[in-house]
Amino acid sequence: MTEQLQIGSDEPVQADVARWRAEFALADGVAMLNPGGFGTVPRRVTTAIRRLQDRIESDPVDFHVRRYAPEMAAAMEPVQRFLGAPAGSTAFVGNATMAMNVVAAAIPLRLGDEVLATAVEYGSVADLWRRRCTIAGARWTEVADDGDLDGDLLLERLAAAKGPRTRLVVVSQLTSSTASVLPVAGIAAWCRSEGLLCVVDGAHAPGHLPVDVAAIGADAWLGNLHKWALSGRPAAVLHVGERLAHVAPVVRSWFSDDPDLLTRFSIPGTIDPSTWLTARVGLELWDELDAEGAWAHGADLLDGLAVRLRELWDEDREINRGAALAPRMRAWWLPDATDALQLRKVCADEQVAVWADQVLGRPVLRVGTSAHTRPRDVDRLVALLPTD
Ligand SMILES: Cc1ncc(COP(=O)(O)O)c(C=O)c1O
């Protein structure tokens, strides 16, 4: 915050945004309002990745044969702490999709089984489970959702939908399409009491919501580090509890049966491990930005946007009213006549990166902010939105 004191600006946050934005390689003309889409990798992380790659290339055989395992173990330590995961319960995986495939492969479904989920699970995740249900002759059931489900109501609906052959519940910690924060610890506890397995898709959680994997208590939890936790792209973590301790890589390779989970997943053939091994650098920057108020700044921008959208549309169209809001990713029902994909295209043409699509039969706008988001980025989006 020294910059703020030095320049004595009336707009101290703005001054800091310039500095925070300089941590990223974003072009000046880009209004990045979808940082959770693919993540925005900070410069110091890409620098750390390049340095590591240079070090690997200085003696690649020595690195892969002798250095790889201890460096992997050291790289996981800060990640585990950040996520509140018990030692030995996590592995690095390529991305959330791969992690979910691993989990699905570890839960053989039988004819007549049922998998319960919300109606707003991530498209490719829902597709994976649907496919596995089809192959096994099991049933994929989505509980009704109007996008405004609060936690209690969701639990009620899951309980009402549960049948005698329900085996597991798949639920997002922060839904992609509606930016809903779901009460995953409560759902996991309910699953335990009902004898069901609970799989939590925390793809959007690390670096966005407080994550305490141990407290969530799911049988499997997975999350991307590259979306909000400032790692290189891609990097993800899979955590499993006792009931799914037998998970194995879907691409079988060396050590696929190793008792140590991290080792079991660490060599999917020859790979570039640099995003995993530098995850610590992103987490350190995350802490720095947090201490400087950068994440609070991102949340403030969305609070301001919510007020402006109420004025623009003359009504409150926010999804998740009354439910817990994600601080830096929120969603609104667009006016009914809006062609969401066309809006996304119009925005992209203007270098405004934002997510809009048809969700639960209605057009939705999802806006994300980060340390690098400037007030003028939000202004540019608002200028492109339909008024009715
Ligand atoms: C809720 C959710 N699950 C899974 C994924 C898949 O993540 P990835 O493409 O990194 O595998 C995403 C991606 O946006 C997501 O939002």
The ligand as an ORCA input file, in Angstrom:
! r2SCAN-3c Opt
* xyz 0 1
  C     -17.267    -26.693    -11.900
  C     -16.227    -27.121    -12.905
  N     -15.825    -28.399    -12.927
  C     -14.890    -28.824    -13.781
  C     -14.303    -27.962    -14.694
  C     -13.265    -28.487    -15.647
  O     -12.037    -27.878    -15.423
  P     -10.812    -28.176    -16.415
  O     -11.251    -27.728    -17.765
  O      -9.682    -27.376    -15.893
  O     -10.565    -29.629    -16.368
  C     -14.696    -26.637    -14.712
  C     -14.089    -25.696    -15.683
  O     -14.451    -24.563    -15.804
  C     -15.680    -26.191    -13.804
  O     -16.083    -24.936    -13.783
*
